[in-house]
């Protein structure tokens, strides 16, 4: 080592520290001070004096020469011809961002095909595309996302997130990832801190073939590409979110004829049991109050004539709303849910059902404890009940839109909306049947007949769409049919059995028992019909979540 090495002056042969000339005393003193620095302090000093990142010479060509200007933003630029599928980008992203085991913000997919004479295999690396119109940002009910107006980077605000996971459903590219341990979602931010310091993102630095670069793109060009459908063959429609990432290849046209590696692989998705309970029980509650209002409209001053019915609808509705909180990764922050009312259907659903719960509670409390107050002014009872129904229907419509808005074929309003409305009608009538039978008021025949017709129609609709899905040209719907006839076949049969028992067989038996003058048996059968029908609709909603085919980037994941 030099006499003036990194660790301070090192005596050579015949030279001691005390022999340093007088005019070199200042230098010697400084070198002695340097020798007292710790390894961390020397490292910080060495890098603090560097004008540029030490590895910049290796990736400078992969970085823009200037920051984005007006109407521009940063974007990933991927040269598919250079991607070998080595996953160095995945490992670097995981390590340099400190991700936990099983967590990944960048993935590598695979497509293959071609003719016997010219076969082709293509790896595809993908991450968050920092879209111009990000679906995650639009869906988030707590505004835990922001799109930087200068760089265009879509950041997730971890402190704001309460873990509802709606953004993971909304993003067609599966970019946001839920971290169960932290109870929040996290995602790629293009290593924005490194970019601000002139450092390339981890994936750009790690790729040995320079397949990933950061470029400045014009937003008008991104919009034009998205409207023309120019993104990546087989990927979700770019017109939805306008992804900024560009994929280049000399064989881009041939990619259209290739087959994703996961094309024929479908498996059940997450069940989301708290959401299953919330949807079924809130729809039961709304349907029950609709039946109550229908009874008033038919000429009955007291609706069905028993306060047990609104009490039953209210109680089960509150159980459903309470269950929804269990879905949150950070339930203590549930109060934030209406922040995104201007753009998020989830916020609108929370607001509508919050109002519904208050109005339904007020109506039921008056019905039970102060029924005479509702008779003070003509039409007061009907007006309050109407307000309950209107707010409940607004919540039900918002529930339909929560899932319709994420653009999954099986959750389209034409399918999901019919299921949700059908559940409200079926369960509302079943609850009314149980309340009438227990309270021994009125004739159960009309309600039971309506219930049998409604359940028969609902089960018929479910069988009809399953048959249509199997013959559909849309791969997502065929995938749903494949799941319902394959991996979820047992659950689908169980749902049909419960539906027939609770909505057809038991109501018919209740009518027979009632006609024979057996009120106790009628009540028992009606309660059993209610329990069985709820079980059937819970099974149907389980299939609603698990049989949906999740959109993803071309090629899915390589194990």
C-alpha positions in Angstrom: 0.0 0.0 0.0 1.2 3.6 -0.7 2.6 5.5 2.2 -0.5 7.7 1.8 -2.9 4.8 1.5 -6.6 4.8 2.4 -5.9 3.9 6.0 -3.4 6.8 6.6 0.4 6.9 6.4 2.0 3.6 6.5 5.7 3.6 7.5 8.0 2.2 4.8 11.4 0.6 5.5 13.5 3.0 7.6 10.7 5.6 7.8 8.8 6.2 11.0 5.8 8.5 11.5 7.9 10.8 13.6 10.4 11.3 10.7 7.8 13.2 8.6 9.4 16.6 7.6 8.1 19.7 9.4 6.5 21.1 6.3 4.5 17.9 6.1 3.1 18.1 9.6 -0.3 19.4 8.4 -0.5 16.5 5.9 0.5 14.0 8.5 -2.0 15.3 11.0 -4.8 15.0 8.4 -3.7 11.5 7.5 -3.7 10.5 11.1 -7.3 11.9 11.4 -8.3 9.9 8.4 -6.9 6.7 10.0 -9.3 7.1 12.8 -12.4 7.0 10.6 -14.6 4.0 10.7 -15.3 1.9 7.7 -18.8 3.5 7.4 -17.4 7.0 7.6 -14.8 6.3 4.9 -17.5 4.7 2.7 -19.8 7.8 3.1 -16.9 10.2 2.4 -15.8 8.3 -0.7 -19.3 8.2 -2.1 -20.1 11.7 -1.0 -17.3 13.1 -3.1 -18.4 11.3 -6.2 -20.0 13.6 -8.8 -22.0 10.8 -10.4 -23.2 7.3 -9.3 -20.3 4.9 -9.4 -22.0 2.5 -11.8 -23.4 5.1 -14.1 -20.9 4.3 -16.9 -22.6 1.0 -17.3 -26.2 2.2 -17.7 -25.9 5.9 -18.7 -27.2 4.9 -22.2 -30.3 3.4 -20.5 -31.2 6.7 -18.8 -32.7 9.9 -20.3 -30.4 12.8 -20.8 -33.0 15.3 -19.4 -36.0 15.2 -17.1 -39.5 15.2 -18.4 -40.9 18.5 -19.7 -44.5 19.6 -20.0 -46.7 16.9 -21.4 -44.1 14.2 -20.8 -43.2 11.6 -18.2 -40.8 8.8 -17.4 -41.6 5.3 -18.7 -40.0 1.9 -18.9 -38.8 0.9 -22.3 -38.3 -2.8 -22.9 -36.4 -4.4 -25.7 -37.9 -7.9 -25.9 -35.2 -9.1 -28.2 -32.6 -8.6 -25.4 -34.7 -10.3 -22.6 -33.4 -13.8 -21.8 -35.7 -14.5 -18.9 -32.8 -14.7 -16.4 -34.9 -12.8 -13.8 -31.9 -10.6 -12.7 -34.4 -7.7 -12.8 -36.7 -9.6 -10.4 -34.0 -10.4 -8.0 -32.6 -6.8 -8.0 -36.0 -5.3 -7.5 -36.6 -7.7 -4.6 -33.2 -7.1 -2.9 -32.7 -3.4 -3.4 -36.2 -2.5 -2.4 -36.0 -4.7 0.7 -39.1 -6.8 -0.2 -40.1 -9.7 2.0 -40.1 -13.3 1.0 -42.8 -14.1 -1.6 -43.2 -10.4 -2.4 -42.3 -9.2 -5.9 -42.9 -6.0 -7.8 -41.5 -7.2 -11.2 -42.3 -10.5 -12.9 -41.2 -12.4 -16.0 -43.7 -14.1 -18.3 -43.3 -16.5 -21.2 -45.1 -16.9 -24.6 -44.2 -19.6 -27.1 -45.4 -21.0 -30.5 -44.6 -20.6 -34.1 -44.5 -23.2 -36.8 -42.4 -26.4 -36.8 -39.8 -24.8 -39.1 -39.5 -21.6 -37.1 -40.5 -22.1 -33.4 -40.4 -19.1 -31.1 -40.1 -18.5 -27.4 -40.3 -15.0 -25.9 -39.7 -13.9 -22.3 -41.5 -10.7 -21.2 -40.5 -8.7 -18.2 -43.2 -6.4 -16.6 -43.8 -4.2 -13.6 -46.1 -1.3 -12.9 -46.6 0.6 -16.1 -47.2 4.0 -14.5 -50.3 4.5 -16.6 -51.6 7.9 -17.6 -55.0 7.0 -16.2 -54.1 4.5 -13.5 -57.0 2.2 -12.4 -55.4 1.8 -9.0 -55.6 5.5 -8.3 -59.1 5.8 -9.6 -60.4 2.9 -7.5 -58.7 3.6 -4.2 -61.2 4.8 -1.6 -58.6 6.5 0.6 -56.5 8.2 -2.0 -53.4 6.2 -1.2 -52.1 6.8 -4.7 -50.6 9.8 -6.4 -49.3 10.4 -9.9 -46.4 12.8 -9.9 -47.3 15.7 -12.1 -43.6 16.1 -13.3 -42.3 12.5 -13.6 -45.6 10.7 -14.1 -44.6 8.1 -11.6 -47.5 6.5 -9.8 -46.6 6.2 -6.1 -48.4 4.3 -3.4 -48.7 6.1 -0.1 -48.2 3.3 2.5 -49.3 5.4 5.5 -52.6 6.3 3.8 -53.5 2.8 2.8 -55.9 0.8 5.0 -55.6 -2.5 3.1 -59.0 -2.9 1.3 -57.2 -4.4 -1.7 -59.6 -2.8 -4.2 -56.6 -1.5 -6.3 -55.4 -5.1 -6.7 -58.7 -5.9 -8.3 -58.8 -2.8 -10.4 -55.3 -3.0 -11.9 -55.4 -5.1 -15.1 -51.7 -5.8 -14.9 -51.6 -7.1 -11.3 -49.0 -4.5 -10.3 -50.2 -3.6 -6.7 -49.5 -6.4 -4.3 -51.1 -6.9 -0.9 -48.7 -7.5 2.0 -50.6 -9.5 4.7 -48.0 -8.9 7.4 -48.1 -5.1 7.0 -51.8 -5.0 6.1 -51.2 -2.7 3.2 -50.6 -2.8 -0.6 -47.2 -2.0 -2.0 -46.0 -1.6 -5.6 -43.2 -0.4 -7.9 -42.4 3.3 -7.8 -39.7 3.1 -10.5 -37.1 3.6 -7.8 -38.1 7.2 -7.7 -35.5 8.1 -5.1 -32.8 6.7 -7.2 -34.1 8.5 -10.3 -34.1 11.8 -8.4 -30.4 11.2 -7.6 -29.5 10.3 -11.2 -29.4 6.6 -10.3 -31.0 4.0 -12.5 -33.8 1.8 -11.0 -32.7 -1.6 -9.7 -34.1 -3.5 -12.6 -32.3 -1.3 -15.2 -29.0 -1.7 -13.4 -29.3 -5.4 -13.0 -30.3 -6.5 -16.5 -27.1 -8.1 -18.0 -28.5 -7.6 -21.5 -29.7 -3.9 -21.1 -33.2 -5.0 -22.0 -34.9 -2.4 -19.7 -34.4 1.3 -20.0 -35.9 4.5 -18.6 -37.1 6.9 -21.3 -39.0 10.2 -21.4 -42.2 9.8 -23.4 -44.8 12.2 -24.7 -48.2 11.6 -23.1 -50.0 12.3 -26.4 -48.0 9.5 -28.0 -48.9 7.2 -25.2 -52.6 8.0 -25.6 -52.4 7.5 -29.3 -50.8 4.1 -28.9 -53.4 3.1 -26.3 -56.3 4.1 -28.5 -54.8 2.1 -31.4 -54.4 -0.9 -29.1 -50.6 -0.9 -29.5 -49.1 -2.2 -26.4 -48.2 -5.9 -26.2 -50.1 -8.7 -28.0 -52.2 -10.7 -25.6 -52.0 -8.1 -22.8 -55.2 -6.4 -21.4 -56.7 -3.6 -23.4 -54.3 -0.6 -23.1 -57.2 1.8 -23.7 -58.4 1.2 -20.1 -55.5 2.7 -18.2 -53.1 4.0 -21.0 -49.9 2.2 -19.8 -46.7 4.2 -20.4 -44.4 1.2 -20.9 -43.3 0.6 -24.4 -42.3 -2.9 -25.7 -40.1 -3.2 -28.8 -39.1 -6.2 -30.9 -38.2 -6.9 -34.5 -40.7 -9.7 -34.3 -43.6 -7.8 -32.6 -46.0 -9.0 -35.2 -45.2 -12.6 -34.7 -46.0 -12.2 -31.0 -49.6 -12.0 -31.9 -49.6 -15.6 -32.9 -47.8 -16.9 -29.8 -49.5 -18.6 -26.9 -49.1 -17.5 -23.3 -47.5 -20.1 -21.1 -50.5 -19.9 -18.7 -53.2 -19.7 -21.4 -54.8 -23.0 -20.4 -54.0 -22.8 -16.7 -56.9 -21.4 -14.6 -57.2 -21.9 -10.9 -59.7 -20.6 -8.3 -59.1 -17.1 -7.1 -59.3 -15.8 -3.5 -62.6 -16.2 -1.8 -62.7 -13.0 0.3 -65.0 -14.4 3.0 -65.7 -11.1 4.8 -66.8 -9.6 1.5 -69.0 -12.7 0.8 -70.8 -12.2 4.1 -71.1 -8.4 3.6 -72.6 -8.7 0.1 -75.1 -11.4 0.9 -76.3 -10.0 4.2 -76.6 -6.4 3.0 -78.5 -7.6 0.0 -80.8 -9.6 2.3 -81.4 -6.5 4.4 -82.2 -4.3 1.4 -84.4 -6.9 -0.1 -86.3 -7.3 3.1 -87.1 -3.6 3.4 -88.2 -3.6 -0.3 -90.7 -6.3 0.5 -91.9 -4.2 3.5 -92.4 -1.2 1.3 -94.2 -3.4 -1.3 -96.6 -4.5 1.4 -97.3 -0.9 2.3 -97.8 0.0 -1.4 -100.3 -2.9 -1.7 -102.5 -1.2 0.9 -101.3 -2.4 4.3 -100.7 0.4 6.8 -98.2 -1.7 8.8 -96.4 -3.4 6.0 -96.2 -7.1 6.8 -97.7 -6.5 10.1 -94.9 -7.6 12.4 -92.0 -5.5 13.8 -89.9 -8.7 13.7 -89.4 -8.4 10.0 -87.6 -5.0 9.9 -85.7 -6.0 13.1 -84.5 -9.2 11.4 -83.5 -7.3 8.2 -81.7 -4.6 10.2 -79.8 -7.1 12.5 -78.5 -9.2 9.6 -77.6 -6.1 7.6 -75.5 -4.8 10.5 -73.7 -8.2 10.8 -72.9 -7.9 7.1 -71.5 -4.4 7.5 -69.4 -5.4 10.5 -68.0 -8.4 8.6 -66.7 -6.1 5.8 -64.3 -4.4 8.3 -62.6 -7.8 8.7 -61.5 -7.6 5.1 -59.3 -4.6 5.8 -55.6 -5.0 6.5 -55.8 -2.1 8.9 -59.4 -2.0 10.2 -58.7 0.8 12.6 -58.5 3.2 9.6 -61.9 2.1 8.2 -63.2 5.7 8.8 -61.1 6.8 5.8 -63.2 4.8 3.4 -65.2 7.8 2.0 -62.3 10.0 1.2 -62.4 8.9 -2.5 -66.1 9.6 -3.0 -65.4 11.6 -6.1 -63.9 8.7 -8.1 -64.1 5.5 -6.2 -67.2 3.2 -6.3 -66.1 1.6 -3.1 -66.3 5.0 -1.3 -69.8 5.5 -2.7 -70.8 2.0 -1.6 -69.6 2.8 1.9 -71.4 6.1 2.0 -74.7 4.7 0.7 -74.7 1.8 3.1 -73.7 4.0 6.0 -76.7 6.2 5.3 -78.9 3.1 4.8 -77.8 1.7 8.2 -78.7 4.9 10.0 -82.1 5.3 8.3 -83.0 1.6 8.8 -82.0 1.7 12.4 -84.2 4.8 13.0 -87.1 3.3 11.2 -86.8 -0.1 13.1 -86.4 1.6 16.5 -89.5 3.7 15.9 -91.4 0.6 14.6 -90.6 -1.4 17.7 -90.6 1.2 20.6 -92.6 4.2 19.3 -95.0 3.0 16.6 -97.4 5.7 17.4 -94.9 8.4 16.4 -95.0 7.1 12.9 -98.7 7.7 12.8 -98.5 11.4 13.9 -98.3 12.7 10.3 -99.9 11.0 7.4 -97.4 9.3 5.2 -94.5 9.7 7.6 -94.0 6.0 8.0 -94.1 5.4 4.2 -91.7 8.3 3.6 -89.1 7.1 6.1 -89.4 3.5 4.8 -89.0 4.8 1.3 -85.9 6.7 2.3 -84.5 3.4 3.8 -85.2 1.6 0.5 -83.8 4.3 -1.7 -80.5 4.4 0.2 -80.3 0.7 0.3 -80.8 0.4 -3.4 -78.1 3.0 -3.9 -75.8 0.8 -1.9 -76.7 -2.3 -3.8 -76.1 -0.4 -7.1 -72.8 0.7 -5.9 -71.9 -2.9 -5.0 -72.6 -3.9 -8.6 -70.4 -1.0 -9.9 -67.6 -1.8 -7.5 -67.0 -5.1 -9.4 -68.2 -4.0 -12.8 -65.7 -1.1 -12.8 -62.7 -3.4 -12.6 -63.5 -4.9 -16.0 -63.5 -8.6 -15.3 -65.8 -10.4 -17.7 -67.6 -12.5 -15.0 -68.2 -9.4 -12.9 -69.8 -7.4 -15.7 -73.1 -5.8 -14.5 -75.1 -8.0 -16.9 -74.0 -11.0 -14.8 -73.0 -9.6 -11.4 -75.9 -7.1 -11.3 -78.4 -9.9 -12.0 -76.9 -12.0 -9.3 -76.9 -9.2 -6.7 -80.5 -8.2 -7.4 -81.6 -11.8 -7.5 -80.0 -12.4 -4.1 -81.8 -9.3 -2.7 -85.2 -10.6 -4.0 -84.7 -14.2 -2.9 -83.4 -13.4 0.6 -85.8 -10.5 1.1 -88.7 -12.9 0.5 -87.2 -15.7 2.6 -86.8 -13.3 5.5 -90.4 -12.1 5.1 -91.6 -15.7 5.1 -89.7 -16.5 8.3 -91.0 -13.3 10.0 -94.6 -14.0 9.1 -94.4 -17.6 10.2 -92.8 -16.8 13.5 -95.1 -13.9 14.2 -98.1 -15.9 13.0 -99.5 -13.0 11.1 -100.9 -13.1 7.6 -100.8 -15.8 5.0 -97.5 -17.2 4.0 -98.8 -18.6 0.7 -98.2 -15.4 -1.4 -94.7 -14.8 -0.1 -93.7 -18.5 -0.5 -95.0 -18.6 -4.1 -93.0 -15.5 -4.9 -89.9 -17.0 -3.3 -90.3 -20.2 -5.3 -90.6 -18.3 -8.5 -87.7 -16.0 -7.7 -85.3 -18.8 -6.8 -86.3 -20.9 -9.8 -85.5 -17.9 -12.0 -82.2 -17.2 -10.3 -81.0 -20.8 -10.5 -82.1 -20.9 -14.2 -80.2 -17.8 -14.9 -77.0 -19.2 -13.3 -77.3 -22.4 -15.4 -77.9 -20.4 -18.6 -74.9 -18.2 -18.2 -72.7 -21.2 -17.4 -73.8 -22.8 -20.6 -73.1 -19.6 -22.5 -69.7 -19.1 -20.9 -68.6 -22.6 -22.1 -69.3 -21.6 -25.7 -68.1 -18.0 -25.5 -65.3 -16.7 -27.7 -63.9 -14.8 -24.7 -61.2 -16.8 -23.0 -62.0 -15.3 -19.5 -65.6 -16.5 -19.7 -64.4 -20.0 -20.9 -62.0 -20.0 -18.0 -64.8 -19.3 -15.6 -66.9 -22.1 -17.1 -63.9 -24.5 -16.9 -63.5 -23.7 -13.2 -67.2 -24.2 -12.5 -67.2 -27.5 -14.3 -63.9 -28.6 -13.0 -62.1 -27.4 -9.8 -65.3 -25.8 -8.4 -67.7 -28.4 -9.5 -68.5 -29.7 -6.0 -69.1 -26.2 -4.7 -71.3 -25.4 -7.6 -73.5 -28.4 -7.0 -73.6 -27.6 -3.3 -74.9 -24.1 -4.2 -77.6 -25.6 -6.4 -78.8 -28.0 -3.7 -79.0 -25.4 -1.1 -80.8 -23.0 -3.5 -83.4 -25.6 -4.4 -83.9 -26.7 -0.8 -84.1 -23.2 0.7 -85.9 -21.4 -2.1 -88.2 -24.1 -3.5 -88.7 -27.3 -1.4 -88.9 -25.8 2.1 -91.2 -22.9 1.1 -93.5 -25.4 -0.5 -93.5 -27.4 2.7 -94.2 -24.3 4.7 -97.3 -23.6 2.6 -98.5 -27.2 3.2 -97.9 -27.0 6.9 -99.7 -23.6 7.1 -102.7 -25.0 5.3 -102.9 -27.9 7.7 -103.0 -25.5 10.7 -99.6 -26.2 12.1 -98.1 -22.8 12.9 -95.2 -24.2 15.0 -94.0 -26.5 12.2 -94.6 -23.8 9.6 -92.3 -21.4 11.6 -89.6 -24.1 12.0 -89.7 -24.8 8.3 -89.6 -21.1 7.4 -86.6 -20.5 9.7 -84.8 -23.5 8.1 -85.6 -22.1 4.7 -84.0 -18.8 5.7 -80.9 -20.5 7.0 -80.6 -22.7 3.9 -81.2 -19.9 1.5 -78.5 -17.7 3.2 -76.2 -20.7 2.9 -77.0 -21.1 -0.8 -76.4 -17.4 -1.5 -73.1 -17.5 0.5 -72.0 -20.5 -1.7 -73.1 -18.5 -4.9 -71.1 -15.5 -3.8 -68.1 -17.8 -3.0 -68.2 -18.9 -6.7 -68.6 -15.3 -7.7 -65.1 -14.5 -6.3 -63.3 -17.8 -6.9 -64.5 -18.5 -10.5 -63.5 -15.1 -11.9 -60.4 -15.2 -14.2 -57.9 -12.6 -13.2 -56.4 -10.5 -16.0 -52.6 -10.5 -16.2 -49.7 -9.6 -18.4 -49.0 -11.8 -21.3 -47.5 -15.2 -20.3 -48.3 -15.0 -16.6 -45.5 -16.1 -14.3 -42.6 -18.5 -14.8 -42.1 -20.7 -11.7 
